[in-house]
């Protein structure tokens, strides 16, 4: 059986990164713009990797 913390860990990490990126983009300038680019870019890259990059081999 899988623990509940194992199931929710990575979705919570993605949610925190998204929230931090959006808040830093909305509330501050300068270095915080780069923080928002990095955090939202990491979330976007992860989503693209898991949605497009992982194709399962076909079974015979």
N, CA, C and O atoms as CSV, one atom per row, in Angstrom:
chain,resi,resn,atom,element,x,y,z
A,1,UNK,N,N,0.847,-1.185,0.000
A,1,UNK,CA,C,0.000,0.000,0.000
A,1,UNK,C,C,0.886,1.239,0.000
A,1,UNK,O,O,1.907,1.281,0.686
A,2,UNK,N,N,0.492,2.237,-0.767
A,2,UNK,CA,C,1.262,3.474,-0.872
A,2,UNK,C,C,0.794,4.452,0.203
A,2,UNK,O,O,-0.402,4.609,0.448
A,3,UNK,N,N,1.768,5.105,0.837
A,3,UNK,CA,C,1.424,6.104,1.842
A,3,UNK,C,C,0.815,7.331,1.175
A,3,UNK,O,O,1.135,7.642,0.028
A,4,UNK,N,N,-0.051,8.017,1.887
A,4,UNK,CA,C,-0.685,9.223,1.350
A,4,UNK,C,C,0.337,10.318,1.080
A,4,UNK,O,O,0.166,11.089,0.135
A,5,UNK,N,N,1.393,10.410,1.880
A,5,UNK,CA,C,2.392,11.449,1.653
A,5,UNK,C,C,3.140,11.218,0.356
A,5,UNK,O,O,3.541,12.176,-0.304
A,6,UNK,N,N,3.335,9.964,-0.022
A,6,UNK,CA,C,4.009,9.659,-1.277
A,6,UNK,C,C,3.177,10.038,-2.488
A,6,UNK,O,O,3.717,10.427,-3.524
A,7,UNK,N,N,1.880,9.928,-2.361
A,7,UNK,CA,C,0.989,10.267,-3.464
A,7,UNK,C,C,0.931,11.769,-3.681
A,7,UNK,O,O,0.910,12.222,-4.825
A,8,UNK,N,N,0.904,12.541,-2.627
A,8,UNK,CA,C,0.667,13.971,-2.725
A,8,UNK,C,C,1.918,14.825,-2.724
A,8,UNK,O,O,1.812,16.044,-2.858
A,9,UNK,N,N,3.092,14.246,-2.580
A,9,UNK,CA,C,4.298,15.053,-2.458
A,9,UNK,C,C,4.580,15.878,-3.703
A,9,UNK,O,O,4.696,17.100,-3.613
A,10,UNK,N,N,4.694,15.239,-4.866
A,10,UNK,CA,C,5.059,15.972,-6.091
A,10,UNK,C,C,3.968,16.911,-6.583
A,10,UNK,O,O,4.293,18.002,-7.052
A,11,UNK,N,N,2.699,16.551,-6.504
A,11,UNK,CA,C,1.680,17.553,-6.864
A,11,UNK,C,C,1.728,18.789,-5.971
A,11,UNK,O,O,1.502,19.903,-6.445
A,12,UNK,N,N,2.019,18.607,-4.692
A,12,UNK,CA,C,2.148,19.761,-3.800
A,12,UNK,C,C,3.368,20.601,-4.134
A,12,UNK,O,O,3.314,21.828,-4.045
A,13,UNK,N,N,4.464,19.966,-4.515
A,13,UNK,CA,C,5.652,20.708,-4.936
A,13,UNK,C,C,5.337,21.543,-6.166
A,13,UNK,O,O,5.722,22.711,-6.237
A,14,UNK,N,N,4.645,20.964,-7.132
A,14,UNK,CA,C,4.270,21.704,-8.346
A,14,UNK,C,C,3.328,22.862,-8.015
A,14,UNK,O,O,3.443,23.938,-8.602
A,15,UNK,N,N,2.411,22.654,-7.093
A,15,UNK,CA,C,1.484,23.719,-6.709
A,15,UNK,C,C,2.213,24.866,-6.015
A,15,UNK,O,O,1.923,26.034,-6.274
A,16,UNK,N,N,3.150,24.540,-5.142
A,16,UNK,CA,C,3.908,25.586,-4.447
A,16,UNK,C,C,4.785,26.355,-5.429
A,16,UNK,O,O,4.874,27.580,-5.344
A,17,UNK,N,N,5.436,25.656,-6.360
A,17,UNK,CA,C,6.245,26.340,-7.373
A,17,UNK,C,C,5.382,27.244,-8.250
A,17,UNK,O,O,5.789,28.361,-8.571
A,18,UNK,N,N,4.210,26.780,-8.636
A,18,UNK,CA,C,3.316,27.599,-9.454
A,18,UNK,C,C,2.862,28.840,-8.703
A,18,UNK,O,O,2.880,29.942,-9.250
A,19,UNK,N,N,2.461,28.667,-7.466
A,19,UNK,CA,C,2.005,29.806,-6.665
A,19,UNK,C,C,3.129,30.806,-6.437
A,19,UNK,O,O,2.913,32.015,-6.524
A,20,UNK,N,N,4.330,30.308,-6.144
A,20,UNK,CA,C,5.467,31.206,-5.931
A,20,UNK,C,C,5.807,31.968,-7.205
A,20,UNK,O,O,6.108,33.161,-7.156
A,21,UNK,N,N,5.760,31.290,-8.337
A,21,UNK,CA,C,6.049,31.947,-9.605
A,21,UNK,C,C,5.023,33.002,-9.959
A,21,UNK,O,O,5.382,34.091,-10.407
A,22,UNK,N,N,3.750,32.695,-9.764
A,22,UNK,CA,C,2.707,33.660,-10.077
A,22,UNK,C,C,2.745,34.861,-9.146
A,22,UNK,O,O,2.587,35.998,-9.589
A,23,UNK,N,N,2.952,34.615,-7.859
A,23,UNK,CA,C,3.017,35.729,-6.910
A,23,UNK,C,C,4.237,36.607,-7.145
A,23,UNK,O,O,4.138,37.831,-7.064
A,24,UNK,N,N,5.370,36.012,-7.429
A,24,UNK,CA,C,6.564,36.820,-7.664
A,24,UNK,C,C,6.442,37.619,-8.961
A,24,UNK,O,O,7.004,38.709,-9.063
A,25,UNK,N,N,5.724,37.100,-9.947
A,25,UNK,CA,C,5.516,37.848,-11.192
A,25,UNK,C,C,4.554,39.012,-10.981
A,25,UNK,O,O,4.710,40.068,-11.595
A,26,UNK,N,N,3.576,38.827,-10.129
A,26,UNK,CA,C,2.575,39.865,-9.924
A,26,UNK,C,C,3.011,40.956,-8.949
A,26,UNK,O,O,2.644,42.119,-9.119
A,27,UNK,N,N,3.778,40.598,-7.945
A,27,UNK,CA,C,4.019,41.526,-6.844
A,27,UNK,C,C,5.362,42.235,-6.861
A,27,UNK,O,O,5.524,43.213,-6.132
A,28,UNK,N,N,6.330,41.800,-7.648
A,28,UNK,CA,C,7.655,42.399,-7.571
A,28,UNK,C,C,8.288,42.489,-8.953
A,28,UNK,O,O,7.811,41.889,-9.916
A,29,UNK,N,N,9.376,43.255,-9.025
A,29,UNK,CA,C,10.120,43.430,-10.270
A,29,UNK,C,C,11.580,43.083,-10.045
A,29,UNK,O,O,12.002,42.786,-8.927
A,30,UNK,N,N,12.341,43.125,-11.128
A,30,UNK,CA,C,13.781,42.887,-11.036
A,30,UNK,C,C,14.107,41.418,-10.934
A,30,UNK,O,O,13.761,40.632,-11.816
A,31,UNK,N,N,14.776,41.045,-9.853
A,31,UNK,CA,C,15.183,39.657,-9.634
A,31,UNK,C,C,13.964,38.742,-9.540
A,31,UNK,O,O,14.029,37.582,-9.947
A,32,UNK,N,N,12.876,39.244,-9.018
A,32,UNK,CA,C,11.680,38.423,-8.837
A,32,UNK,C,C,11.064,38.011,-10.170
A,32,UNK,O,O,10.392,36.983,-10.257
A,33,UNK,N,N,11.295,38.814,-11.208
A,33,UNK,CA,C,10.846,38.382,-12.536
A,33,UNK,C,C,11.575,37.114,-12.961
A,33,UNK,O,O,10.975,36.218,-13.555
A,34,UNK,N,N,12.860,37.039,-12.658
A,34,UNK,CA,C,13.624,35.830,-12.995
A,34,UNK,C,C,13.198,34.645,-12.146
A,34,UNK,O,O,13.193,33.508,-12.617
A,35,UNK,N,N,12.840,34.909,-10.896
A,35,UNK,CA,C,12.322,33.825,-10.041
A,35,UNK,C,C,11.043,33.262,-10.648
A,35,UNK,O,O,10.845,32.048,-10.680
A,36,UNK,N,N,10.178,34.150,-11.128
A,36,UNK,CA,C,8.927,33.675,-11.724
A,36,UNK,C,C,9.187,32.894,-13.010
A,36,UNK,O,O,8.533,31.883,-13.263
A,37,UNK,N,N,10.140,33.357,-13.824
A,37,UNK,CA,C,10.460,32.635,-15.057
A,37,UNK,C,C,10.995,31.243,-14.738
A,37,UNK,O,O,10.607,30.267,-15.379
A,38,UNK,N,N,11.869,31.150,-13.767
A,38,UNK,CA,C,12.462,29.848,-13.417
A,38,UNK,C,C,11.434,28.887,-12.816
A,38,UNK,O,O,11.389,27.714,-13.186
A,39,UNK,N,N,10.619,29.377,-11.902
A,39,UNK,CA,C,9.662,28.476,-11.255
A,39,UNK,C,C,8.566,28.041,-12.222
A,39,UNK,O,O,8.228,26.859,-12.282
A,40,UNK,N,N,8.010,28.982,-12.977
A,40,UNK,CA,C,6.965,28.604,-13.925
A,40,UNK,C,C,7.530,27.803,-15.084
A,40,UNK,O,O,6.846,26.941,-15.635
A,41,UNK,N,N,8.768,28.079,-15.456
A,41,UNK,CA,C,9.418,27.279,-16.490
A,41,UNK,C,C,9.657,25.852,-16.045
A,41,UNK,O,O,9.511,24.917,-16.833
A,42,UNK,N,N,10.024,25.681,-14.783
A,42,UNK,CA,C,10.239,24.332,-14.257
A,42,UNK,C,C,8.938,23.531,-14.244
A,42,UNK,O,O,8.924,22.348,-14.586
A,43,UNK,N,N,7.854,24.183,-13.850
A,43,UNK,CA,C,6.557,23.510,-13.838
A,43,UNK,C,C,6.133,23.156,-15.262
A,43,UNK,O,O,5.654,22.050,-15.513
A,44,UNK,N,N,6.308,24.091,-16.188
A,44,UNK,CA,C,5.929,23.841,-17.584
A,44,UNK,C,C,6.780,22.739,-18.211
A,44,UNK,O,O,6.263,21.878,-18.923
A,45,UNK,N,N,8.080,22.767,-17.946
A,45,UNK,CA,C,8.968,21.745,-18.502
A,45,UNK,C,C,8.626,20.362,-17.947
A,45,UNK,O,O,8.663,19.372,-18.677
A,46,UNK,N,N,8.299,20.297,-16.674
A,46,UNK,CA,C,7.918,19.020,-16.067
A,46,UNK,C,C,6.625,18.497,-16.678
A,46,UNK,O,O,6.506,17.308,-16.975
A,47,UNK,N,N,5.658,19.389,-16.865
A,47,UNK,CA,C,4.389,18.969,-17.472
A,47,UNK,C,C,4.596,18.485,-18.898
A,47,UNK,O,O,4.018,17.473,-19.295
A,48,UNK,N,N,5.409,19.188,-19.673
A,48,UNK,CA,C,5.679,18.754,-21.038
A,48,UNK,C,C,6.424,17.432,-21.083
A,48,UNK,O,O,6.134,16.580,-21.923
A,49,UNK,N,N,7.376,17.258,-20.190
A,49,UNK,CA,C,8.142,16.012,-20.152
A,49,UNK,C,C,7.228,14.817,-19.898
A,49,UNK,O,O,7.322,13.800,-20.585
A,50,UNK,N,N,6.360,14.941,-18.927
A,50,UNK,CA,C,5.521,13.805,-18.575
A,50,UNK,C,C,4.337,13.627,-19.513
A,50,UNK,O,O,3.783,12.530,-19.587
A,51,UNK,N,N,3.929,14.668,-20.233
A,51,UNK,CA,C,2.806,14.499,-21.147
A,51,UNK,C,C,3.249,14.100,-22.553
A,51,UNK,O,O,2.537,13.359,-23.231
A,52,UNK,N,N,4.412,14.578,-23.007
A,52,UNK,CA,C,4.852,14.286,-24.361
A,52,UNK,C,C,6.047,13.340,-24.439
A,52,UNK,O,O,6.141,12.529,-25.360
A,53,UNK,N,N,6.938,13.443,-23.496
A,53,UNK,CA,C,8.202,12.741,-23.604
A,53,UNK,C,C,8.219,11.301,-23.170
A,53,UNK,O,O,9.165,10.578,-23.484
A,54,UNK,N,N,7.220,10.864,-22.470
A,54,UNK,CA,C,7.224,9.501,-21.943
A,54,UNK,C,C,6.204,8.652,-22.677
A,54,UNK,O,O,5.074,8.488,-22.215
A,55,UNK,N,N,6.592,8.127,-23.792
A,55,UNK,CA,C,5.688,7.216,-24.495
A,55,UNK,C,C,5.979,5.780,-24.043
A,55,UNK,O,O,7.132,5.382,-23.872
A,56,UNK,N,N,4.935,5.045,-23.862
A,56,UNK,CA,C,5.084,3.659,-23.409
A,56,UNK,C,C,5.275,2.755,-24.614
A,56,UNK,O,O,4.622,2.947,-25.640
A,57,UNK,N,N,6.152,1.781,-24.506
A,57,UNK,CA,C,6.333,0.856,-25.633
A,57,UNK,C,C,5.076,-0.005,-25.814
A,57,UNK,O,O,4.379,-0.336,-24.855
A,58,UNK,N,N,4.823,-0.344,-27.045
A,58,UNK,CA,C,3.661,-1.186,-27.353
A,58,UNK,C,C,3.961,-2.636,-27.017
A,58,UNK,O,O,5.069,-3.131,-27.227
A,59,UNK,N,N,2.961,-3.289,-26.499
A,59,UNK,CA,C,3.111,-4.718,-26.179
A,59,UNK,C,C,2.651,-5.530,-27.380
A,59,UNK,O,O,1.707,-5.169,-28.083
A,60,UNK,N,N,3.337,-6.618,-27.586
A,60,UNK,CA,C,2.987,-7.483,-28.736
A,60,UNK,C,C,1.789,-8.336,-28.483
A,60,UNK,O,O,1.384,-9.106,-29.353
